[in-house]
Amino acid sequence: ARVVAPSGCNNACTVFKEDRYCCTGSAANNCGPTDYSRFFKGQCSDAYSYPKDDATSTYTCPGGTNYQVIFCP
């Protein structure tokens, strides 16, 4: 299911609002990939595809990092 939001595409959690997609409630401690996150991971293997994805897909910046994102036309 693809639902287009005003600013882009929603994720399965936003669309279905179910514990298994949001890694909340009954799935908080046992959250795994879904068909949707597997598809996304297949297209972009180093992307973080669901709330508890593997640590190799998690990128953080050191504290105090300052950056600017500029979108060109």
Residue frames as a rotation matrix with the C-alpha (Angstrom) as fourth column:
ALA 1
0.579 0.815 0.000 0.00
0.815 -0.579 0.000 0.00
0.000 0.000 -1.000 0.00
ARG 2
-0.630 -0.756 0.174 1.42
0.762 -0.646 -0.048 3.35
0.149 0.103 0.984 -0.99
VAL 3
0.600 0.767 -0.226 -0.07
0.797 -0.597 0.092 6.40
-0.065 -0.235 -0.970 0.57
VAL 4
-0.300 -0.710 0.637 1.32
0.725 -0.604 -0.332 9.71
0.620 0.362 0.696 -0.58
ALA 5
0.252 0.275 -0.928 1.54
0.857 -0.509 0.082 12.37
-0.450 -0.816 -0.364 2.09
PRO 6
0.984 0.166 -0.057 1.84
0.128 -0.901 -0.415 16.10
-0.120 0.401 -0.908 1.33
SER 7
0.486 -0.867 -0.106 5.60
-0.813 -0.493 0.310 15.92
-0.322 -0.064 -0.945 1.94
GLY 8
-0.536 -0.694 -0.480 6.31
-0.817 0.570 0.087 12.47
0.213 0.439 -0.873 0.46
CYS 9
0.010 0.503 -0.864 5.48
-0.208 0.846 0.491 8.82
0.978 0.174 0.113 1.12
ASN 10
0.433 0.218 0.875 4.31
-0.895 -0.010 0.445 7.53
0.105 -0.976 0.191 4.49
ASN 11
-0.758 -0.619 -0.209 5.77
-0.565 0.781 -0.266 4.45
0.327 -0.083 -0.941 6.17
ALA 12
-0.387 0.631 -0.672 3.78
0.232 0.772 0.592 1.38
0.892 0.073 -0.446 7.20
CYS 13
-0.656 0.118 -0.745 3.50
0.750 0.001 -0.661 2.57
-0.077 -0.993 -0.089 10.82
THR 14
-0.864 0.301 -0.404 1.97
-0.252 -0.953 -0.171 5.88
-0.436 -0.046 0.899 9.78
VAL 15
-0.582 0.643 -0.498 -0.47
-0.636 0.022 0.772 4.21
0.507 0.766 0.396 7.39
PHE 16
-0.122 0.548 -0.828 -1.57
0.105 0.836 0.538 1.09
0.987 -0.022 -0.160 9.29
LYS 17
-0.101 0.019 0.995 -0.94
-0.851 -0.519 -0.076 2.23
0.515 -0.855 0.068 12.90
GLU 18
0.870 0.324 -0.371 -0.31
-0.141 0.886 0.442 -1.37
0.472 -0.332 0.816 14.02
ASP 19
0.746 -0.574 0.338 2.14
-0.406 0.010 0.914 -2.51
-0.528 -0.819 -0.226 16.70
ARG 20
0.490 -0.581 0.650 4.04
0.601 0.765 0.230 -4.79
-0.631 0.278 0.724 14.29
TYR 21
0.443 -0.312 0.841 4.81
0.741 -0.400 -0.539 -1.88
0.504 0.862 0.054 11.95
CYS 22
0.641 -0.116 0.759 5.51
-0.287 -0.953 0.097 0.67
0.712 -0.280 -0.644 14.71
CYS 23
-0.289 -0.725 -0.625 7.47
0.362 0.522 -0.773 -1.63
0.886 -0.450 0.112 17.09
THR 24
-0.618 0.199 0.760 5.16
-0.692 -0.596 -0.407 -0.57
0.372 -0.778 0.506 19.92
GLY 25
0.303 0.855 0.420 2.73
-0.953 0.263 0.152 -2.28
0.020 -0.447 0.894 22.29
SER 26
0.836 0.131 0.532 2.70
-0.233 0.964 0.129 -6.05
-0.496 -0.232 0.837 21.77
ALA 27
0.793 -0.563 0.234 5.65
0.523 0.430 -0.736 -5.82
0.314 0.706 0.635 19.35
ALA 28
0.861 -0.435 0.265 7.81
-0.489 -0.851 0.194 -3.46
0.141 -0.296 -0.945 21.44
ASN 29
0.186 -0.832 0.522 10.30
-0.720 0.246 0.649 -6.17
-0.668 -0.497 -0.553 22.47
ASN 30
-0.238 -0.201 0.950 9.88
0.361 0.890 0.279 -8.48
-0.902 0.410 -0.139 19.50
CYS 31
0.653 0.464 -0.599 9.93
-0.273 -0.593 -0.758 -6.24
-0.706 0.658 -0.260 16.46
GLY 32
-0.271 -0.747 0.607 11.28
0.433 0.469 0.770 -7.53
-0.860 0.472 0.196 13.18
PRO 33
-0.884 -0.103 -0.456 11.27
-0.329 -0.557 0.763 -6.60
-0.332 0.824 0.458 9.53
THR 34
0.153 0.959 0.237 8.01
-0.051 0.247 -0.968 -6.67
-0.987 0.136 0.087 7.58
ASP 35
0.235 -0.011 0.972 7.38
0.903 0.372 -0.214 -7.19
-0.359 0.928 0.097 3.87
TYR 36
0.950 0.173 0.261 7.44
0.262 -0.896 -0.357 -3.41
0.172 0.408 -0.897 3.48
SER 37
0.653 -0.757 -0.024 10.76
-0.556 -0.500 0.664 -2.89
-0.514 -0.420 -0.748 5.26
ARG 38
0.073 -0.620 0.781 12.33
0.345 0.750 0.564 -5.87
-0.936 0.228 0.268 3.43
PHE 39
0.585 0.193 0.788 11.33
0.811 -0.109 -0.575 -4.37
-0.026 0.975 -0.220 0.09
PHE 40
0.969 -0.219 0.114 12.84
-0.217 -0.976 -0.026 -1.01
0.117 0.001 -0.993 1.07
LYS 41
0.406 -0.856 0.320 16.01
-0.393 0.152 0.907 -2.69
-0.825 -0.494 -0.275 2.40
GLY 42
0.261 -0.258 0.930 16.32
0.701 0.713 0.002 -4.57
-0.664 0.652 0.367 -0.90
GLN 43
0.752 0.089 0.653 16.34
0.572 -0.580 -0.580 -1.27
0.328 0.810 -0.487 -2.77
CYS 44
0.359 -0.607 0.709 18.64
-0.469 -0.774 -0.425 0.57
0.807 -0.180 -0.563 -0.37
SER 45
0.413 -0.140 -0.900 20.59
0.420 0.906 0.051 -1.96
0.808 -0.399 0.433 1.70
ASP 46
-0.605 -0.707 -0.365 22.37
0.650 -0.174 -0.740 0.48
0.460 -0.685 0.565 3.99
ALA 47
-0.432 0.541 0.721 19.21
-0.436 -0.826 0.358 2.39
0.789 -0.160 0.593 4.94
TYR 48
-0.955 0.235 0.182 17.45
-0.109 0.294 -0.950 2.07
-0.277 -0.926 -0.255 8.29
SER 49
-0.769 0.607 -0.198 14.18
-0.163 0.114 0.980 0.41
0.618 0.786 0.011 7.27
TYR 50
0.377 0.891 -0.254 12.17
0.243 0.169 0.955 -0.14
0.894 -0.422 -0.153 10.49
PRO 51
0.743 0.002 0.669 12.39
-0.487 -0.683 0.543 1.09
0.459 -0.730 -0.507 14.09
LYS 52
0.611 -0.540 0.579 14.67
-0.459 0.354 0.815 -1.70
-0.645 -0.763 -0.032 15.38
ASP 53
0.915 -0.327 -0.236 16.77
-0.110 0.361 -0.926 -2.30
0.388 0.873 0.294 12.27
ASP 54
0.563 -0.756 -0.333 20.36
0.819 0.565 0.102 -3.49
0.111 -0.330 0.937 12.66
ALA 55
0.551 -0.404 -0.730 23.05
0.321 -0.705 0.633 -1.23
-0.770 -0.583 -0.259 14.05
THR 56
-0.497 -0.784 0.372 24.94
0.659 -0.063 0.749 -1.15
-0.564 0.618 0.548 10.73
SER 57
-0.218 0.506 0.834 22.08
0.823 -0.364 0.436 0.91
0.524 0.782 -0.338 9.33
THR 58
0.784 0.467 -0.408 22.06
0.620 -0.620 0.481 3.42
-0.028 -0.631 -0.776 12.15
TYR 59
-0.211 -0.846 0.489 24.07
0.749 -0.462 -0.475 6.57
0.628 0.266 0.731 11.68
THR 60
0.734 0.400 -0.549 24.53
0.667 -0.574 0.475 9.21
-0.125 -0.715 -0.688 14.32
CYS 61
0.300 -0.621 0.724 26.39
0.188 -0.706 -0.683 12.48
0.935 0.341 -0.095 14.53
PRO 62
-0.519 -0.536 -0.667 28.57
0.775 0.034 -0.631 13.49
0.361 -0.844 0.397 17.48
GLY 63
0.362 0.657 -0.661 26.98
0.878 -0.478 0.007 15.88
-0.311 -0.584 -0.750 19.97
GLY 64
0.139 -0.257 -0.956 27.08
0.094 -0.958 0.271 19.48
-0.986 -0.127 -0.109 18.90
THR 65
-0.604 -0.328 0.727 27.13
0.703 0.210 0.679 18.63
-0.375 0.921 0.104 15.20
ASN 66
0.056 0.584 -0.810 25.95
-0.127 -0.800 -0.586 21.52
-0.990 0.136 0.029 13.07
TYR 67
-0.781 -0.292 0.552 24.95
0.473 0.301 0.828 20.98
-0.408 0.908 -0.097 9.46
GLN 68
-0.218 0.691 -0.689 22.79
-0.551 -0.670 -0.498 22.61
-0.806 0.271 0.526 6.82
VAL 69
-0.381 0.194 0.904 20.73
0.663 0.739 0.121 20.80
-0.644 0.646 -0.410 4.18
ILE 70
-0.355 0.220 -0.909 20.20
-0.527 -0.850 0.000 22.73
-0.772 0.479 0.418 0.95
PHE 71
0.051 0.464 0.884 17.79
0.608 0.688 -0.397 21.50
-0.793 0.558 -0.247 -1.72
CYS 72
-0.751 -0.359 -0.554 18.58
-0.211 -0.665 0.717 22.74
-0.625 0.655 0.424 -5.20
PRO 73
0.266 0.917 -0.296 15.89
-0.623 -0.070 -0.779 23.14
-0.735 0.392 0.553 -7.89
